[in-house]
Amino acid sequence: MHIWMNLLVVLQMVAAIVMIGLVLVQHGKGADMGASFGSGASGSLFGATGSASFLSRTTAVCATVFFLATLGLAFMSNSVSRAQPADTGSVLEKAAPAVPQIPTAVQVPASGASN
């Protein structure tokens, strides 16, 4: 069970990092205005409009993988917590651990005192 949870955590982290990178690579809707005035951004690797559809679809796939990994982790976490006995009650209701008593000094009568 723990191997599956670890794999889901790794999958979720990879999907999150790839999704962050894809979002940072995409250009916004206002960037098309700059390309029309000779910015040179229209000559990209995927063509003028090809990168937008490829990057947006890949981002959607990564978001779906991230969402499914999150749901899987939530389901597994809930099933693991049900398998373990629940610790009910308040912390204040539990008995405090016994504190060891320090022995007090023993009073010895002074020798040579009046008898």
Distance bins in CASP14 RR format, pairs under 12 A and 6 or more apart:
PFRMAT RR
TARGET T0000
AUTHOR 0000-0000-0000
RMODE 2
METHOD distances of the structure
MODEL  1
1 7 0 0 0 0 0 1 0 0 0 0 0
1 8 0 0 0 0 0 1 0 0 0 0 0
1 73 0 0 0 0 0 1 0 0 0 0 0
1 75 0 0 0 0 0 1 0 0 0 0 0
1 76 1 0 0 1 0 0 0 0 0 0 0
1 77 0 0 0 0 0 1 0 0 0 0 0
1 79 0 0 0 0 1 0 0 0 0 0 0
1 80 1 0 0 1 0 0 0 0 0 0 0
1 81 0 0 0 0 0 1 0 0 0 0 0
1 83 0 0 0 0 1 0 0 0 0 0 0
1 84 0 0 0 0 0 1 0 0 0 0 0
2 8 0 0 0 0 0 1 0 0 0 0 0
2 9 0 0 0 0 0 1 0 0 0 0 0
2 76 0 0 0 0 1 0 0 0 0 0 0
2 77 0 0 0 0 0 1 0 0 0 0 0
2 80 0 0 0 0 1 0 0 0 0 0 0
3 9 0 0 0 0 0 1 0 0 0 0 0
3 10 0 0 0 0 0 1 0 0 0 0 0
3 76 0 0 0 0 0 1 0 0 0 0 0
4 10 0 0 0 0 0 1 0 0 0 0 0
4 11 0 0 0 0 0 1 0 0 0 0 0
4 69 0 0 0 0 0 1 0 0 0 0 0
4 72 0 0 0 0 1 0 0 0 0 0 0
4 73 0 0 0 0 1 0 0 0 0 0 0
4 75 0 0 0 0 0 1 0 0 0 0 0
4 76 1 0 0 1 0 0 0 0 0 0 0
4 77 0 0 0 0 0 1 0 0 0 0 0
4 79 0 0 0 0 0 1 0 0 0 0 0
4 80 0 0 0 0 0 1 0 0 0 0 0
5 11 0 0 0 0 0 1 0 0 0 0 0
5 12 0 0 0 0 0 1 0 0 0 0 0
5 69 0 0 0 0 0 1 0 0 0 0 0
5 72 0 0 0 0 1 0 0 0 0 0 0
5 73 1 0 0 1 0 0 0 0 0 0 0
5 74 0 0 0 0 0 1 0 0 0 0 0
5 75 0 0 0 0 0 1 0 0 0 0 0
5 76 1 0 1 0 0 0 0 0 0 0 0
5 77 1 0 0 1 0 0 0 0 0 0 0
5 78 0 0 0 0 0 1 0 0 0 0 0
5 79 0 0 0 0 0 1 0 0 0 0 0
5 80 1 0 0 1 0 0 0 0 0 0 0
6 12 0 0 0 0 0 1 0 0 0 0 0
6 13 0 0 0 0 0 1 0 0 0 0 0
6 69 0 0 0 0 0 1 0 0 0 0 0
6 73 0 0 0 0 0 1 0 0 0 0 0
6 76 0 0 0 0 0 1 0 0 0 0 0
7 13 0 0 0 0 0 1 0 0 0 0 0
7 14 0 0 0 0 0 1 0 0 0 0 0
7 69 0 0 0 0 1 0 0 0 0 0 0
7 72 0 0 0 0 0 1 0 0 0 0 0
7 73 0 0 0 0 0 1 0 0 0 0 0
7 76 0 0 0 0 0 1 0 0 0 0 0
8 14 0 0 0 0 0 1 0 0 0 0 0
8 15 0 0 0 0 0 1 0 0 0 0 0
8 65 0 0 0 0 0 1 0 0 0 0 0
8 66 0 0 0 0 0 1 0 0 0 0 0
8 68 0 0 0 0 1 0 0 0 0 0 0
8 69 1 0 1 0 0 0 0 0 0 0 0
8 70 0 0 0 0 1 0 0 0 0 0 0
8 71 0 0 0 0 1 0 0 0 0 0 0
8 72 1 0 0 1 0 0 0 0 0 0 0
8 73 1 0 1 0 0 0 0 0 0 0 0
8 74 0 0 0 0 0 1 0 0 0 0 0
8 75 0 0 0 0 1 0 0 0 0 0 0
8 76 1 0 0 1 0 0 0 0 0 0 0
8 77 0 0 0 0 0 1 0 0 0 0 0
9 15 0 0 0 0 0 1 0 0 0 0 0
9 16 0 0 0 0 0 1 0 0 0 0 0
9 66 0 0 0 0 0 1 0 0 0 0 0
9 69 1 0 0 1 0 0 0 0 0 0 0
9 70 0 0 0 0 0 1 0 0 0 0 0
9 72 0 0 0 0 0 1 0 0 0 0 0
9 73 1 0 0 1 0 0 0 0 0 0 0
9 76 0 0 0 0 0 1 0 0 0 0 0
9 77 0 0 0 0 0 1 0 0 0 0 0
10 16 0 0 0 0 0 1 0 0 0 0 0
10 17 0 0 0 0 0 1 0 0 0 0 0
10 65 0 0 0 0 0 1 0 0 0 0 0
10 69 0 0 0 0 1 0 0 0 0 0 0
10 73 0 0 0 0 0 1 0 0 0 0 0
11 17 0 0 0 0 0 1 0 0 0 0 0
11 18 0 0 0 0 0 1 0 0 0 0 0
11 62 0 0 0 0 0 1 0 0 0 0 0
11 64 0 0 0 0 0 1 0 0 0 0 0
11 65 1 0 0 1 0 0 0 0 0 0 0
11 66 0 0 0 0 1 0 0 0 0 0 0
11 67 0 0 0 0 0 1 0 0 0 0 0
11 68 0 0 0 0 1 0 0 0 0 0 0
11 69 1 0 1 0 0 0 0 0 0 0 0
11 70 0 0 0 0 0 1 0 0 0 0 0
11 72 0 0 0 0 1 0 0 0 0 0 0
11 73 0 0 0 0 1 0 0 0 0 0 0
12 18 0 0 0 0 0 1 0 0 0 0 0
12 19 0 0 0 0 0 1 0 0 0 0 0
12 62 0 0 0 0 0 1 0 0 0 0 0
12 63 0 0 0 0 0 1 0 0 0 0 0
12 65 0 0 0 0 1 0 0 0 0 0 0
12 66 1 0 0 1 0 0 0 0 0 0 0
12 67 0 0 0 0 1 0 0 0 0 0 0
12 68 0 0 0 0 1 0 0 0 0 0 0
12 69 1 1 0 0 0 0 0 0 0 0 0
12 70 1 0 0 1 0 0 0 0 0 0 0
12 71 0 0 0 0 0 1 0 0 0 0 0
12 72 0 0 0 0 1 0 0 0 0 0 0
12 73 1 0 0 1 0 0 0 0 0 0 0
12 74 0 0 0 0 0 1 0 0 0 0 0
12 76 0 0 0 0 0 1 0 0 0 0 0
13 19 0 0 0 0 0 1 0 0 0 0 0
13 20 0 0 0 0 0 1 0 0 0 0 0
13 62 0 0 0 0 0 1 0 0 0 0 0
13 65 0 0 0 0 0 1 0 0 0 0 0
13 66 0 0 0 0 1 0 0 0 0 0 0
13 69 0 0 0 0 1 0 0 0 0 0 0
13 70 0 0 0 0 0 1 0 0 0 0 0
13 73 0 0 0 0 0 1 0 0 0 0 0
14 20 0 0 0 0 0 1 0 0 0 0 0
14 21 0 0 0 0 0 1 0 0 0 0 0
14 62 0 0 0 0 1 0 0 0 0 0 0
14 65 0 0 0 0 1 0 0 0 0 0 0
14 66 0 0 0 0 1 0 0 0 0 0 0
14 69 0 0 0 0 1 0 0 0 0 0 0
15 21 0 0 0 0 0 1 0 0 0 0 0
15 22 0 0 0 0 0 1 0 0 0 0 0
15 58 0 0 0 0 0 1 0 0 0 0 0
15 59 0 0 0 0 0 1 0 0 0 0 0
15 60 0 0 0 0 0 1 0 0 0 0 0
15 61 0 0 0 0 1 0 0 0 0 0 0
15 62 1 0 1 0 0 0 0 0 0 0 0
15 63 1 0 0 1 0 0 0 0 0 0 0
15 64 0 0 0 0 1 0 0 0 0 0 0
15 65 1 0 1 0 0 0 0 0 0 0 0
15 66 1 0 1 0 0 0 0 0 0 0 0
15 67 0 0 0 0 1 0 0 0 0 0 0
15 68 0 0 0 0 1 0 0 0 0 0 0
15 69 1 0 0 1 0 0 0 0 0 0 0
15 70 0 0 0 0 1 0 0 0 0 0 0
15 73 0 0 0 0 0 1 0 0 0 0 0
16 22 0 0 0 0 0 1 0 0 0 0 0
16 23 0 0 0 0 0 1 0 0 0 0 0
16 59 0 0 0 0 0 1 0 0 0 0 0
16 62 0 0 0 0 1 0 0 0 0 0 0
16 63 0 0 0 0 1 0 0 0 0 0 0
16 65 0 0 0 0 1 0 0 0 0 0 0
16 66 1 0 1 0 0 0 0 0 0 0 0
16 67 0 0 0 0 0 1 0 0 0 0 0
16 69 0 0 0 0 1 0 0 0 0 0 0
16 70 0 0 0 0 1 0 0 0 0 0 0
17 23 0 0 0 0 0 1 0 0 0 0 0
17 24 0 0 0 0 0 1 0 0 0 0 0
17 62 0 0 0 0 1 0 0 0 0 0 0
17 65 0 0 0 0 0 1 0 0 0 0 0
17 66 0 0 0 0 0 1 0 0 0 0 0
18 24 0 0 0 0 0 1 0 0 0 0 0
18 25 0 0 0 0 0 1 0 0 0 0 0
18 55 0 0 0 0 0 1 0 0 0 0 0
18 58 0 0 0 0 1 0 0 0 0 0 0
18 59 0 0 0 0 1 0 0 0 0 0 0
18 61 0 0 0 0 1 0 0 0 0 0 0
18 62 1 0 1 0 0 0 0 0 0 0 0
18 63 0 0 0 0 0 1 0 0 0 0 0
18 65 0 0 0 0 1 0 0 0 0 0 0
18 66 0 0 0 0 1 0 0 0 0 0 0
19 25 0 0 0 0 0 1 0 0 0 0 0
19 26 0 0 0 0 0 1 0 0 0 0 0
19 55 0 0 0 0 0 1 0 0 0 0 0
19 56 0 0 0 0 0 1 0 0 0 0 0
19 58 0 0 0 0 1 0 0 0 0 0 0
19 59 1 0 0 1 0 0 0 0 0 0 0
19 60 0 0 0 0 1 0 0 0 0 0 0
19 61 0 0 0 0 1 0 0 0 0 0 0
19 62 1 0 1 0 0 0 0 0 0 0 0
19 63 1 0 0 1 0 0 0 0 0 0 0
19 64 0 0 0 0 0 1 0 0 0 0 0
19 65 0 0 0 0 1 0 0 0 0 0 0
19 66 1 0 0 1 0 0 0 0 0 0 0
19 67 0 0 0 0 0 1 0 0 0 0 0
19 69 0 0 0 0 0 1 0 0 0 0 0
20 26 0 0 0 0 0 1 0 0 0 0 0
20 59 0 0 0 0 1 0 0 0 0 0 0
20 62 0 0 0 0 1 0 0 0 0 0 0
20 63 0 0 0 0 0 1 0 0 0 0 0
20 66 0 0 0 0 0 1 0 0 0 0 0
21 55 0 0 0 0 1 0 0 0 0 0 0
21 58 0 0 0 0 0 1 0 0 0 0 0
21 59 0 0 0 0 1 0 0 0 0 0 0
21 62 0 0 0 0 1 0 0 0 0 0 0
22 51 0 0 0 0 0 1 0 0 0 0 0
22 52 0 0 0 0 0 1 0 0 0 0 0
22 54 0 0 0 0 1 0 0 0 0 0 0
22 55 1 0 1 0 0 0 0 0 0 0 0
22 56 0 0 0 0 1 0 0 0 0 0 0
22 57 0 0 0 0 1 0 0 0 0 0 0
22 58 1 0 1 0 0 0 0 0 0 0 0
22 59 1 0 1 0 0 0 0 0 0 0 0
22 60 0 0 0 0 1 0 0 0 0 0 0
22 61 0 0 0 0 1 0 0 0 0 0 0
22 62 1 0 0 1 0 0 0 0 0 0 0
22 63 0 0 0 0 1 0 0 0 0 0 0
22 66 0 0 0 0 0 1 0 0 0 0 0
23 55 0 0 0 0 1 0 0 0 0 0 0
23 56 0 0 0 0 1 0 0 0 0 0 0
23 58 0 0 0 0 0 1 0 0 0 0 0
23 59 1 0 0 1 0 0 0 0 0 0 0
23 60 0 0 0 0 0 1 0 0 0 0 0
23 62 0 0 0 0 1 0 0 0 0 0 0
23 63 0 0 0 0 1 0 0 0 0 0 0
23 66 0 0 0 0 0 1 0 0 0 0 0
24 55 0 0 0 0 0 1 0 0 0 0 0
24 59 0 0 0 0 0 1 0 0 0 0 0
25 31 0 0 0 0 0 1 0 0 0 0 0
25 44 0 0 0 0 0 1 0 0 0 0 0
25 45 0 0 0 0 0 1 0 0 0 0 0
25 46 0 0 0 0 0 1 0 0 0 0 0
25 51 0 0 0 0 1 0 0 0 0 0 0
25 52 0 0 0 0 0 1 0 0 0 0 0
25 54 0 0 0 0 0 1 0 0 0 0 0
25 55 1 0 0 1 0 0 0 0 0 0 0
25 56 0 0 0 0 0 1 0 0 0 0 0
25 58 0 0 0 0 1 0 0 0 0 0 0
25 59 0 0 0 0 1 0 0 0 0 0 0
26 41 0 0 0 0 0 1 0 0 0 0 0
26 44 0 0 0 0 0 1 0 0 0 0 0
26 46 0 0 0 0 0 1 0 0 0 0 0
26 50 0 0 0 0 0 1 0 0 0 0 0
26 51 1 0 0 1 0 0 0 0 0 0 0
26 52 1 0 0 1 0 0 0 0 0 0 0
26 53 0 0 0 0 0 1 0 0 0 0 0
26 54 0 0 0 0 0 1 0 0 0 0 0
26 55 1 0 1 0 0 0 0 0 0 0 0
26 56 1 0 0 1 0 0 0 0 0 0 0
26 57 0 0 0 0 0 1 0 0 0 0 0
26 58 0 0 0 0 1 0 0 0 0 0 0
26 59 1 0 0 1 0 0 0 0 0 0 0
26 60 0 0 0 0 0 1 0 0 0 0 0
27 33 0 0 0 0 0 1 0 0 0 0 0
27 34 0 0 0 0 1 0 0 0 0 0 0
27 35 0 0 0 0 1 0 0 0 0 0 0
27 39 0 0 0 0 0 1 0 0 0 0 0
27 40 0 0 0 0 0 1 0 0 0 0 0
27 41 1 0 0 1 0 0 0 0 0 0 0
27 42 0 0 0 0 0 1 0 0 0 0 0
27 44 0 0 0 0 1 0 0 0 0 0 0
27 46 0 0 0 0 0 1 0 0 0 0 0
27 48 0 0 0 0 0 1 0 0 0 0 0
27 49 0 0 0 0 0 1 0 0 0 0 0
27 50 0 0 0 0 0 1 0 0 0 0 0
27 51 0 0 0 0 1 0 0 0 0 0 0
27 52 1 0 0 1 0 0 0 0 0 0 0
27 55 0 0 0 0 1 0 0 0 0 0 0
27 56 0 0 0 0 0 1 0 0 0 0 0
28 34 0 0 0 0 0 1 0 0 0 0 0
28 35 0 0 0 0 0 1 0 0 0 0 0
28 41 0 0 0 0 0 1 0 0 0 0 0
28 51 0 0 0 0 0 1 0 0 0 0 0
28 52 0 0 0 0 1 0 0 0 0 0 0
28 55 0 0 0 0 0 1 0 0 0 0 0
28 56 0 0 0 0 0 1 0 0 0 0 0
29 35 0 0 0 0 0 1 0 0 0 0 0
29 52 0 0 0 0 1 0 0 0 0 0 0
29 56 0 0 0 0 0 1 0 0 0 0 0
30 36 0 0 0 0 0 1 0 0 0 0 0
30 37 0 0 0 0 0 1 0 0 0 0 0
30 39 0 0 0 0 0 1 0 0 0 0 0
30 41 0 0 0 0 0 1 0 0 0 0 0
31 37 0 0 0 0 0 1 0 0 0 0 0
31 39 0 0 0 0 1 0 0 0 0 0 0
31 40 0 0 0 0 0 1 0 0 0 0 0
31 41 1 0 0 1 0 0 0 0 0 0 0
31 42 0 0 0 0 1 0 0 0 0 0 0
31 44 0 0 0 0 0 1 0 0 0 0 0
31 48 0 0 0 0 0 1 0 0 0 0 0
31 51 0 0 0 0 0 1 0 0 0 0 0
31 52 0 0 0 0 1 0 0 0 0 0 0
32 38 0 0 0 0 0 1 0 0 0 0 0
32 39 0 0 0 0 1 0 0 0 0 0 0
32 40 0 0 0 0 0 1 0 0 0 0 0
32 41 0 0 0 0 1 0 0 0 0 0 0
32 42 0 0 0 0 1 0 0 0 0 0 0
32 44 0 0 0 0 0 1 0 0 0 0 0
32 48 0 0 0 0 1 0 0 0 0 0 0
32 49 0 0 0 0 1 0 0 0 0 0 0
32 51 0 0 0 0 0 1 0 0 0 0 0
32 52 0 0 0 0 1 0 0 0 0 0 0
33 39 0 0 0 0 1 0 0 0 0 0 0
33 41 0 0 0 0 0 1 0 0 0 0 0
33 42 0 0 0 0 0 1 0 0 0 0 0
34 40 0 0 0 0 1 0 0 0 0 0 0
34 41 1 0 0 1 0 0 0 0 0 0 0
34 42 0 0 0 0 1 0 0 0 0 0 0
35 41 1 0 1 0 0 0 0 0 0 0 0
35 42 1 0 1 0 0 0 0 0 0 0 0
35 43 0 0 0 0 1 0 0 0 0 0 0
35 44 0 0 0 0 1 0 0 0 0 0 0
35 47 0 0 0 0 0 1 0 0 0 0 0
35 48 1 0 0 1 0 0 0 0 0 0 0
35 49 0 0 0 0 0 1 0 0 0 0 0
35 51 0 0 0 0 0 1 0 0 0 0 0
35 52 0 0 0 0 0 1 0 0 0 0 0
36 42 0 0 0 0 1 0 0 0 0 0 0
36 48 0 0 0 0 0 1 0 0 0 0 0
39 48 0 0 0 0 0 1 0 0 0 0 0
40 47 0 0 0 0 0 1 0 0 0 0 0
40 48 0 0 0 0 0 1 0 0 0 0 0
41 47 0 0 0 0 0 1 0 0 0 0 0
41 48 0 0 0 0 1 0 0 0 0 0 0
41 49 0 0 0 0 0 1 0 0 0 0 0
41 51 0 0 0 0 1 0 0 0 0 0 0
41 52 0 0 0 0 0 1 0 0 0 0 0
42 48 1 0 1 0 0 0 0 0 0 0 0
42 49 0 0 0 0 1 0 0 0 0 0 0
42 50 0 0 0 0 0 1 0 0 0 0 0
42 51 0 0 0 0 0 1 0 0 0 0 0
42 52 0 0 0 0 0 1 0 0 0 0 0
43 49 0 0 0 0 0 1 0 0 0 0 0
43 50 0 0 0 0 0 1 0 0 0 0 0
43 51 0 0 0 0 1 0 0 0 0 0 0
44 50 0 0 0 0 1 0 0 0 0 0 0
44 51 1 0 1 0 0 0 0 0 0 0 0
44 52 0 0 0 0 1 0 0 0 0 0 0
44 54 0 0 0 0 0 1 0 0 0 0 0
44 55 0 0 0 0 0 1 0 0 0 0 0
45 51 1 0 0 1 0 0 0 0 0 0 0
45 54 0 0 0 0 1 0 0 0 0 0 0
45 55 0 0 0 0 0 1 0 0 0 0 0
46 52 0 0 0 0 1 0 0 0 0 0 0
46 53 0 0 0 0 1 0 0 0 0 0 0
46 54 1 0 1 0 0 0 0 0 0 0 0
46 55 0 0 0 0 1 0 0 0 0 0 0
46 56 0 0 0 0 0 1 0 0 0 0 0
46 57 0 0 0 0 0 1 0 0 0 0 0
46 58 0 0 0 0 0 1 0 0 0 0 0
47 53 0 0 0 0 0 1 0 0 0 0 0
47 54 0 0 0 0 1 0 0 0 0 0 0
47 55 0 0 0 0 0 1 0 0 0 0 0
49 55 0 0 0 0 0 1 0 0 0 0 0
49 56 0 0 0 0 0 1 0 0 0 0 0
50 56 0 0 0 0 1 0 0 0 0 0 0
50 57 0 0 0 0 0 1 0 0 0 0 0
50 58 0 0 0 0 0 1 0 0 0 0 0
51 57 0 0 0 0 0 1 0 0 0 0 0
51 58 0 0 0 0 0 1 0 0 0 0 0
51 59 0 0 0 0 0 1 0 0 0 0 0
52 58 0 0 0 0 0 1 0 0 0 0 0
52 59 0 0 0 0 0 1 0 0 0 0 0
53 59 0 0 0 0 0 1 0 0 0 0 0
53 60 0 0 0 0 0 1 0 0 0 0 0
54 60 0 0 0 0 0 1 0 0 0 0 0
54 61 0 0 0 0 0 1 0 0 0 0 0
55 61 0 0 0 0 0 1 0 0 0 0 0
55 62 0 0 0 0 0 1 0 0 0 0 0
56 62 0 0 0 0 0 1 0 0 0 0 0
56 63 0 0 0 0 0 1 0 0 0 0 0
57 63 0 0 0 0 0 1 0 0 0 0 0
57 64 0 0 0 0 0 1 0 0 0 0 0
58 64 0 0 0 0 0 1 0 0 0 0 0
58 65 0 0 0 0 0 1 0 0 0 0 0
59 65 0 0 0 0 0 1 0 0 0 0 0
59 66 0 0 0 0 0 1 0 0 0 0 0
60 66 0 0 0 0 0 1 0 0 0 0 0
60 67 0 0 0 0 0 1 0 0 0 0 0
61 67 0 0 0 0 0 1 0 0 0 0 0
61 68 0 0 0 0 0 1 0 0 0 0 0
62 68 0 0 0 0 0 1 0 0 0 0 0
62 69 0 0 0 0 0 1 0 0 0 0 0
63 69 0 0 0 0 0 1 0 0 0 0 0
63 70 0 0 0 0 0 1 0 0 0 0 0
64 70 0 0 0 0 0 1 0 0 0 0 0
64 71 0 0 0 0 0 1 0 0 0 0 0
65 71 0 0 0 0 0 1 0 0 0 0 0
65 72 0 0 0 0 0 1 0 0 0 0 0
66 72 0 0 0 0 0 1 0 0 0 0 0
66 73 0 0 0 0 0 1 0 0 0 0 0
67 73 0 0 0 0 0 1 0 0 0 0 0
67 74 0 0 0 0 0 1 0 0 0 0 0
68 74 0 0 0 0 0 1 0 0 0 0 0
68 75 0 0 0 0 0 1 0 0 0 0 0
69 75 0 0 0 0 0 1 0 0 0 0 0
69 76 0 0 0 0 0 1 0 0 0 0 0
70 76 0 0 0 0 0 1 0 0 0 0 0
70 77 0 0 0 0 0 1 0 0 0 0 0
71 77 0 0 0 0 0 1 0 0 0 0 0
71 78 0 0 0 0 0 1 0 0 0 0 0
72 78 0 0 0 0 1 0 0 0 0 0 0
72 79 0 0 0 0 1 0 0 0 0 0 0
72 80 0 0 0 0 0 1 0 0 0 0 0
73 79 0 0 0 0 0 1 0 0 0 0 0
73 80 0 0 0 0 0 1 0 0 0 0 0
74 80 0 0 0 0 0 1 0 0 0 0 0
74 81 0 0 0 0 0 1 0 0 0 0 0
75 81 0 0 0 0 0 1 0 0 0 0 0
75 82 0 0 0 0 0 1 0 0 0 0 0
76 82 0 0 0 0 0 1 0 0 0 0 0
76 83 0 0 0 0 0 1 0 0 0 0 0
77 83 0 0 0 0 0 1 0 0 0 0 0
77 84 0 0 0 0 0 1 0 0 0 0 0
78 84 0 0 0 0 0 1 0 0 0 0 0
81 87 0 0 0 0 0 1 0 0 0 0 0
87 93 0 0 0 0 0 1 0 0 0 0 0
87 94 0 0 0 0 1 0 0 0 0 0 0
88 94 0 0 0 0 0 1 0 0 0 0 0
109 115 0 0 0 0 1 0 0 0 0 0 0
END
